[in-house]
Amino acid sequence: MNRLNSTVLRDAKRIVVKVGSSLVTNDGRGLDEEAIGEWCRQLAVLIRDGREVIMVSSGAIAEGMKRLGWTSRPTAIQELQAAAAVGQMGLAQMYETKLRAHQLGSAQVLLTHADLADRERYLNARSTLLTLLKLGVVPVINENDTVVNDEIKFGDNDTLGALVANLVEADALVILTDQKGLFTADPRKEPTAQFVHEAKAGDPALEAMAGGAGSSIGRGGMITKILAAKRAAGSGASTVIAWGREPDALVRLTRGDSIGTLLVAQTQKTQARKQWMADHLQLRGTVVVDAGAAAKVRDEGKSLLPIGMLQVEGDFSRGDVIAVKGPDGTEIARGLANYASGEARLLCRKPSSEFEKLLGYAAEPEMLHRDNLVLTR
């Protein structure tokens, strides 16, 4: 057994699991109640083991097609949206029923690319998902096919799974598919194709191995899974591509079994986070803090609370990246603002107990949460 393959999932605390349309809908014949029930049972085992799990599930359009009596996937966007609207009802109901059987709550979360491209909506989505995980609820995520158009579609739920892994800083992404994993060529066409047990996520050679879309039901193929693994690796999450009907696959992966293909992230999660925060985002403003707040942020790894803020500079929105400067004007950190600049000015030197009176609502108690903050000095 490969050492890395046996430890990546075993050590993972936060896991995103993506299942494809052909698995969820039994190759388009309708929602596969038995299969969905089995995955939900495994999710319950993982959660009892102390892990946090998010499910990214395809299947809404395929289920809608079945309910509408359509035998081939439509091309008109309004028909795709209609199929998604019909199918989403059954998909959500199925996950709710199967998870409830294991005393787990579920939440339907529909996302579009615009939700993650916009900084404020990105932060809102992240906060919602992390809160659901804290509450022990399983988020079941799908692309919001009922409202998207060609300009804002993710393109496939493999990409969505990777974006969600980045959004919540997952330790691992598991893509369950109708193949055992990655082969050097399409095994359905090349009998001599060799199975790839492990590789580096983002290795260009992997893309040369992958073929096109695998079925008429879903839109993905092995290439989308390889590209998704590359994207997830950007935030330090390794990816496993495995057969969705492998007995107890999720449980066995988290207990050290070598199943499927492991695509290893070459960047540690903390390193990826620091690189993203420190080097790749334009600063929109600054908060100047007192010596006590500076010491807590810099030396103790604490979040920045508004009570320690002396001054707010610039014009920024919630979710923008801003700098934190000490009383001497030296930048000590930067991070994602939980409040816009106008709100932040009202909160300077104020305890969290006064936020609702000042703003009319109370959101996060921190100006910058430590998870969204990186030291620069």
C-alpha positions in Angstrom: 0.0 0.0 0.0 1.3 3.4 -0.9 2.2 5.4 2.2 0.8 8.7 0.9 -2.4 7.2 -0.4 -3.0 5.6 3.0 -2.5 8.7 5.0 -3.9 11.7 3.0 -7.6 10.7 3.6 -6.9 9.1 7.0 -5.6 12.4 8.3 -8.2 14.6 6.6 -10.6 16.4 8.9 -12.7 18.3 6.4 -13.6 16.4 3.2 -15.6 17.4 0.1 -17.2 14.4 -1.7 -18.5 14.8 -5.2 -20.7 12.3 -6.9 -21.6 12.4 -10.6 -24.9 12.2 -12.5 -24.4 8.7 -13.9 -23.9 7.4 -10.3 -26.7 9.4 -8.7 -29.2 8.7 -11.4 -28.2 5.1 -12.3 -27.1 6.2 -15.8 -30.2 8.4 -16.2 -32.8 6.0 -15.1 -33.8 8.1 -12.1 -32.4 8.7 -8.7 -30.6 5.6 -7.3 -32.2 5.4 -3.9 -30.0 2.5 -2.8 -26.7 4.2 -3.9 -27.6 7.5 -2.3 -28.6 5.8 0.9 -25.2 4.0 0.9 -23.2 7.2 0.5 -25.2 8.8 3.2 -24.6 5.9 5.5 -20.8 6.3 4.9 -21.0 10.1 5.5 -22.6 9.3 8.9 -19.7 7.0 9.8 -17.2 9.8 8.8 -19.0 12.4 10.9 -19.2 10.0 13.9 -15.4 9.7 13.5 -15.1 13.5 14.0 -14.8 14.6 10.4 -16.7 17.4 8.6 -18.2 16.4 5.2 -19.7 18.4 2.4 -21.5 16.6 -0.4 -21.4 18.0 -4.0 -24.0 16.1 -5.9 -24.9 16.1 -9.6 -28.2 14.7 -10.8 -30.7 17.5 -10.8 -30.9 17.9 -14.5 -30.8 14.1 -15.1 -33.6 13.5 -12.6 -35.6 16.3 -14.1 -35.2 14.8 -17.6 -36.5 11.5 -16.2 -39.5 13.2 -14.5 -40.3 15.1 -17.7 -40.0 12.0 -19.9 -37.0 13.4 -21.9 -34.6 10.7 -23.2 -31.8 13.1 -24.4 -30.2 16.1 -22.7 -31.7 19.3 -24.1 -29.4 22.1 -25.5 -31.7 25.1 -24.9 -30.8 26.8 -21.7 -34.4 27.4 -20.6 -35.1 23.6 -21.0 -32.0 22.8 -18.9 -33.1 25.2 -16.3 -36.6 23.7 -16.3 -35.2 20.2 -15.9 -33.0 21.4 -13.0 -35.9 23.0 -11.3 -38.0 19.8 -11.5 -35.1 17.5 -10.6 -33.8 19.5 -7.7 -36.9 18.8 -5.7 -36.4 15.1 -5.8 -32.6 15.3 -5.3 -33.0 17.4 -2.1 -35.8 15.2 -0.8 -33.7 12.0 -1.3 -30.7 13.3 0.5 -32.8 14.7 3.3 -34.5 11.3 3.8 -31.4 9.2 3.6 -29.4 11.5 5.9 -32.2 11.8 8.4 -32.3 8.0 8.7 -28.8 8.4 10.3 -29.9 11.3 12.6 -28.2 13.8 10.4 -29.6 17.1 9.2 -29.1 18.3 5.6 -29.1 21.6 3.9 -29.5 22.4 0.2 -27.0 24.9 -1.1 -27.2 26.1 -4.7 -24.2 28.0 -6.1 -23.3 29.9 -9.2 -19.9 31.0 -10.4 -20.9 34.5 -9.6 -21.3 33.6 -5.9 -17.6 32.7 -5.7 -16.3 35.3 -8.0 -17.8 38.2 -5.9 -15.8 38.6 -2.8 -18.7 39.4 -0.5 -20.8 36.6 -1.7 -17.8 34.3 -1.5 -17.3 35.2 2.1 -21.1 34.8 2.8 -21.1 31.3 1.2 -18.0 30.3 3.2 -19.6 31.5 6.5 -22.8 29.7 5.8 -21.0 26.4 5.0 -18.7 26.6 8.0 -21.7 27.3 10.2 -23.6 24.3 8.9 -20.6 22.1 9.5 -20.3 23.4 13.0 -23.9 22.6 13.6 -23.4 19.0 12.4 -25.5 19.5 9.3 -24.4 18.0 5.9 -24.4 20.7 3.1 -25.6 19.1 -0.2 -24.3 21.4 -2.9 -25.2 21.7 -6.6 -24.8 24.3 -9.2 -27.8 26.6 -9.4 -28.8 25.4 -12.8 -32.2 27.1 -12.6 -30.8 30.6 -12.9 -27.4 30.2 -14.5 -26.6 31.1 -18.1 -23.6 30.2 -20.3 -21.5 33.1 -18.9 -21.7 32.0 -15.3 -21.9 28.2 -15.4 -19.2 26.3 -13.6 -19.2 23.9 -16.6 -19.3 20.7 -14.5 -19.7 19.6 -10.9 -16.1 18.4 -10.8 -15.0 22.1 -11.0 -17.7 23.0 -8.5 -16.3 20.4 -6.1 -12.8 21.8 -6.4 -14.1 25.4 -5.8 -16.0 24.3 -2.7 -12.9 22.5 -1.5 -11.0 25.8 -1.9 -13.9 27.8 -0.4 -13.9 25.9 2.9 -10.2 25.0 2.9 -10.9 21.3 2.8 -8.1 18.8 3.5 -9.3 16.5 0.6 -11.6 16.2 -2.3 -13.1 12.8 -3.2 -14.5 12.5 -6.7 -16.7 9.4 -7.0 -17.2 8.4 -10.6 -18.1 5.4 -12.7 -14.4 4.5 -13.3 -12.0 2.9 -10.9 -9.7 5.9 -11.2 -7.2 7.3 -13.7 -5.7 5.1 -16.4 -2.9 6.0 -18.8 -5.5 5.7 -21.6 -9.3 5.0 -21.8 -9.5 1.4 -20.6 -12.8 1.0 -22.6 -10.8 1.5 -25.8 -7.2 0.5 -24.8 -7.0 -2.9 -23.1 -3.3 -2.2 -22.3 -4.1 0.9 -20.3 -2.3 1.0 -17.0 -3.9 2.1 -13.8 -2.4 5.2 -12.1 -2.4 4.7 -8.4 -0.8 8.1 -7.5 0.5 11.2 -9.3 1.1 14.9 -8.6 -1.9 17.1 -9.0 -1.3 19.5 -11.8 1.2 17.3 -13.7 0.7 18.2 -17.4 1.2 14.5 -18.3 -2.1 13.7 -16.6 -4.1 15.8 -19.0 -2.6 14.0 -22.0 -4.0 10.7 -20.5 -7.5 11.9 -20.2 -10.3 11.6 -22.7 -13.5 13.5 -23.3 -16.8 13.4 -21.6 -17.7 9.9 -20.5 -21.5 9.8 -20.9 -24.5 11.5 -22.4 -26.0 12.1 -18.9 -23.2 14.1 -17.3 -21.0 16.7 -18.9 -17.8 15.7 -17.2 -15.1 13.3 -18.1 -11.7 12.3 -16.7 -10.2 15.5 -18.0 -12.5 17.6 -15.8 -11.6 15.5 -12.8 -7.9 16.1 -13.4 -8.4 19.8 -13.8 -10.5 19.8 -10.7 -7.7 18.1 -8.8 -5.3 20.8 -10.1 -7.6 23.5 -8.9 -8.2 21.9 -5.5 -4.4 21.6 -5.0 -4.1 25.4 -5.2 -5.4 25.5 -1.6 -3.6 22.4 -0.5 -6.3 19.8 -0.9 -5.3 16.4 -2.4 -7.9 14.6 -4.6 -8.9 11.0 -4.8 -10.7 9.7 -7.9 -12.5 6.5 -7.1 -15.3 4.2 -8.3 -18.5 5.3 -6.6 -19.8 1.7 -6.2 -16.6 0.5 -4.5 -17.9 -1.1 -1.2 -17.5 1.3 1.7 -15.1 3.5 -0.4 -15.4 6.6 1.8 -15.0 4.8 5.1 -12.1 2.7 3.8 -10.3 5.7 2.4 -10.4 7.5 5.7 -9.1 4.4 7.5 -6.1 4.1 5.3 -7.0 1.9 2.4 -5.5 2.6 -1.0 -8.5 3.0 -3.3 -8.7 4.8 -6.7 -6.2 7.4 -7.9 -4.6 9.8 -5.5 -3.6 13.2 -7.0 -1.4 14.8 -4.4 -1.3 18.5 -3.8 2.2 19.8 -3.8 1.4 22.8 -1.6 0.7 22.6 2.0 -2.7 24.1 3.0 -1.2 26.8 5.2 1.3 27.7 2.5 -1.4 27.9 -0.2 -3.5 30.1 2.1 -0.6 32.5 2.8 0.4 32.7 -0.8 -3.2 33.5 -1.8 -3.7 36.1 0.9 -0.3 37.7 0.8 0.6 37.8 -2.8 -2.4 37.5 -5.1 -5.0 39.9 -3.9 -5.0 43.7 -4.2 -5.4 45.6 -1.0 -8.4 47.8 -0.8 -7.9 49.5 2.6 -6.2 49.5 6.0 -7.1 49.3 9.7 -4.7 50.8 12.2 -4.7 49.0 15.5 -3.4 49.6 19.0 -0.4 47.9 20.5 -2.4 45.4 22.4 -4.4 44.3 19.3 -1.2 44.2 17.2 0.5 41.9 19.8 -2.5 39.5 19.9 -2.6 39.3 16.1 1.1 39.0 15.5 2.3 37.1 18.6 -0.7 35.1 19.7 -2.3 34.2 16.4 -5.6 35.8 17.5 -8.4 37.3 15.3 -8.6 41.1 15.1 -11.5 42.5 17.1 -12.9 46.0 16.3 -12.3 47.1 19.9 -8.6 47.1 19.1 -9.0 49.3 16.0 -7.9 53.0 16.1 -8.5 54.1 12.5 -9.9 52.8 9.2 -8.4 54.0 5.9 -9.7 53.4 2.3 -13.0 52.4 0.8 -13.6 48.7 0.9 -16.4 46.2 1.0 -17.0 43.1 3.1 -14.8 40.3 1.7 -12.1 42.7 0.4 -8.5 42.2 1.4 -7.2 44.9 3.7 -4.0 45.5 5.6 -3.5 45.7 9.4 -1.0 48.2 10.6 0.3 48.7 14.1 0.2 52.1 15.8 3.6 52.9 14.3 2.2 52.5 10.8 4.0 49.2 10.0 2.0 46.5 8.3 1.8 43.4 10.4 -0.9 41.4 8.6 -3.6 41.4 5.9 -6.9 39.5 5.6 -10.5 39.4 4.5 -12.7 42.1 6.0 -15.9 41.0 7.7 -17.3 44.5 7.6 -17.2 47.3 4.9 -15.2 50.4 5.6 -18.2 52.5 6.6 -19.3 49.9 9.1 -15.8 49.4 10.4 -15.4 53.1 11.2 -18.5 52.9 13.4 -17.1 49.8 15.2 -13.7 51.2 16.1 -13.0 50.8 19.8 -16.4 49.1 20.3 -17.1 45.7 21.9 -19.2 43.1 20.0 -22.1 43.6 22.4 -22.7 47.0 20.7 -22.6 45.9 17.1 -26.3 45.4 16.7 -27.2 48.8 18.2 -24.6 50.5 15.9 -25.3 48.6 12.6 -28.8 47.3 13.0 -27.6 43.8 12.8 -24.8 41.6 14.3 -22.6 39.5 12.1 -19.2 38.2 13.0 -17.6 39.5 16.2 -14.2 39.8 14.4 -13.1 42.4 11.9 -10.6 39.8 10.6 -11.0 36.2 11.6 -7.7 34.4 12.2 -8.6 31.8 9.5 -8.8 34.7 7.0 -5.7 36.5 8.1 -2.0 36.1 7.2 1.0 37.7 9.0 3.2 39.8 6.8 5.8 40.8 9.5 
